[in-house]
């Protein structure tokens, strides 16, 4: 996959890199901060092997956090391949379920992984002394699954990157 990368230097701590991985239809973002890696979404079913191939040089040990923003196929489709390929420390899920085969495959892979599962509750995940990932819970009662997405904001010094799917109904 093609990717765009935003490198940010962290004095005395190495680098923070954000990779926006081109998976065609869908989303896939890797945050690599020293020995901590966070994957946000994994594209659709056809992207799984490409995502695993892209991630392999960057995952040193386990994939610390895997965030499934919402259950649509173009976000969770490739995550079952990621879960099978890497040890995952924690899955952060929106809590919104789906009855599609793609979602069922993703959820079965999460269950098989045996990792910690959380449901997008508000929290801050420190990535280094200078970088943190804020998780914002958006609720599951919205009609559109996009509106129920996990929202993640990466902050490093005065640089902020926001991953947001939510569109508020008017």
C-alpha positions as CSV (number, residue, x, y, z in Angstrom):
1,X,0.0,0.0,0.0
2,X,1.0,3.6,-0.5
3,X,1.3,5.7,2.6
4,X,1.8,9.3,3.7
5,X,4.0,9.8,6.8
6,X,4.2,12.6,9.3
7,X,7.5,12.4,11.3
8,X,7.8,14.3,14.5
9,X,11.1,14.4,16.4
10,X,11.0,13.7,20.1
11,X,14.2,15.0,21.6
12,X,16.1,12.2,23.5
13,X,13.3,9.7,22.7
14,X,13.6,9.0,19.0
15,X,10.8,9.6,16.6
16,X,7.0,9.6,16.5
17,X,5.7,8.6,13.0
18,X,2.2,8.5,11.8
19,X,1.6,6.4,8.7
20,X,-1.6,7.0,6.7
21,X,-1.7,3.7,4.8
22,X,-3.5,3.6,1.5
23,X,-5.9,0.6,1.6
24,X,-8.2,1.9,-1.1
25,X,-11.7,2.2,0.3
26,X,-11.4,2.5,4.0
27,X,-8.9,3.7,6.6
28,X,-5.7,2.4,8.2
29,X,-3.4,4.5,10.3
30,X,-0.2,3.4,12.2
31,X,1.2,5.4,15.0
32,X,4.8,4.3,15.8
33,X,6.3,5.9,18.9
34,X,9.5,4.2,19.9
35,X,8.5,0.8,21.1
36,X,4.8,1.6,21.2
37,X,2.6,1.0,18.1
38,X,-1.1,1.8,17.6
39,X,-3.1,0.7,14.6
40,X,-6.3,2.5,13.8
41,X,-8.6,0.4,11.5
42,X,-7.4,-2.0,8.8
43,X,-9.3,-1.3,5.6
44,X,-11.5,-3.9,4.0
45,X,-11.2,-7.7,3.7
46,X,-8.9,-7.5,0.7
47,X,-6.5,-5.2,2.5
48,X,-5.6,-7.6,5.4
49,X,-2.5,-9.2,3.9
50,X,-1.2,-5.9,2.6
51,X,-1.6,-4.2,6.0
52,X,0.2,-7.1,7.7
53,X,3.0,-6.8,5.2
54,X,3.2,-3.0,5.7
55,X,3.2,-3.3,9.5
56,X,5.8,-6.1,9.8
57,X,8.9,-3.8,9.8
58,X,7.4,-1.5,12.3
59,X,6.0,-3.8,15.0
60,X,8.8,-4.4,17.5
61,X,7.4,-7.1,19.8
62,X,3.6,-6.8,20.1
63,X,1.1,-4.4,18.5
64,X,0.3,-2.5,21.7
65,X,-3.1,-1.1,20.7
66,X,-5.5,-1.9,17.9
67,X,-8.4,0.5,17.5
68,X,-11.5,-0.5,15.5
69,X,-13.3,2.9,15.1
70,X,-16.6,1.3,14.1
71,X,-17.9,-2.0,12.6
72,X,-18.2,-1.1,8.9
73,X,-16.3,-3.5,6.6
74,X,-14.0,-0.8,5.2
75,X,-12.6,-0.3,8.8
76,X,-12.6,-3.8,10.4
77,X,-12.3,-6.0,7.3
78,X,-8.5,-6.3,7.4
79,X,-8.2,-6.5,11.2
80,X,-8.7,-10.3,11.4
81,X,-5.5,-10.8,9.4
82,X,-3.7,-8.3,11.7
83,X,-4.9,-10.1,14.8
84,X,-3.8,-13.4,13.4
85,X,-0.3,-12.1,12.4
86,X,0.6,-10.1,15.6
87,X,0.3,-10.4,19.3
88,X,-2.0,-7.5,20.3
89,X,-2.0,-6.0,23.8
90,X,-5.4,-4.3,23.7
91,X,-8.2,-3.9,21.3
92,X,-10.2,-0.6,21.6
93,X,-13.6,-1.1,20.0
94,X,-16.5,1.3,19.6
95,X,-18.9,-1.2,21.2
96,X,-21.1,-1.0,18.2
97,X,-21.9,-4.5,16.8
98,X,-22.9,-5.6,13.3
99,X,-24.4,-8.8,11.9
100,X,-22.2,-8.8,8.8
101,X,-19.8,-11.7,8.1
102,X,-16.9,-9.2,8.0
103,X,-17.6,-8.0,11.5
104,X,-18.1,-11.5,12.8
105,X,-14.7,-12.5,11.4
106,X,-13.1,-9.5,13.1
107,X,-14.8,-10.2,16.4
108,X,-13.9,-13.9,16.3
109,X,-10.3,-12.9,15.8
110,X,-10.5,-10.5,18.7
111,X,-11.9,-13.3,20.9
112,X,-9.2,-15.7,19.8
113,X,-6.5,-13.2,20.5
114,X,-7.3,-13.3,24.2
115,X,-6.2,-9.7,24.7
116,X,-7.6,-6.9,26.8
117,X,-10.7,-5.4,25.2
118,X,-12.1,-1.9,26.0
119,X,-14.9,0.0,24.4
120,X,-13.6,3.4,23.6
121,X,-14.2,5.0,27.0
122,X,-12.6,8.4,27.5
123,X,-9.0,8.0,28.4
124,X,-5.5,9.2,27.7
125,X,-2.8,6.7,26.6
126,X,0.7,8.0,27.2
127,X,3.0,7.1,24.3
128,X,6.1,8.9,25.6
129,X,6.8,11.8,28.0
130,X,5.9,14.1,25.1
131,X,3.2,12.2,23.2
132,X,-0.3,11.0,24.2
133,X,-3.3,9.5,22.4
134,X,-6.7,10.7,23.7
135,X,-9.6,8.3,23.2
136,X,-13.1,9.9,23.1
137,X,-16.1,7.7,23.5
138,X,-19.0,8.9,21.3
139,X,-21.8,6.6,22.4
140,X,-23.6,3.8,20.6
141,X,-27.1,5.1,20.3
142,X,-26.7,7.0,17.0
143,X,-28.5,5.6,14.0
144,X,-25.4,5.7,11.7
145,X,-22.5,3.5,12.8
146,X,-20.1,6.3,11.7
147,X,-21.5,8.5,14.4
148,X,-20.7,5.8,17.0
149,X,-17.0,5.8,16.1
150,X,-14.1,5.9,18.5
151,X,-12.4,9.2,18.1
152,X,-8.6,9.4,18.7
153,X,-6.5,12.5,19.0
154,X,-2.7,12.2,18.9
155,X,-0.9,15.0,20.6
156,X,2.9,15.5,20.5
157,X,4.1,18.9,21.7
158,X,2.2,21.5,19.6
159,X,1.3,18.9,16.9
160,X,-2.2,17.3,17.0
161,X,-3.6,14.7,14.6
162,X,-7.3,13.9,14.9
163,X,-8.9,10.7,13.5
164,X,-12.6,11.3,13.4
165,X,-15.4,9.6,11.6
166,X,-18.3,11.2,13.4
167,X,-20.7,13.4,11.6
168,X,-23.3,14.9,13.9
169,X,-26.9,14.8,12.6
170,X,-28.5,18.2,12.3
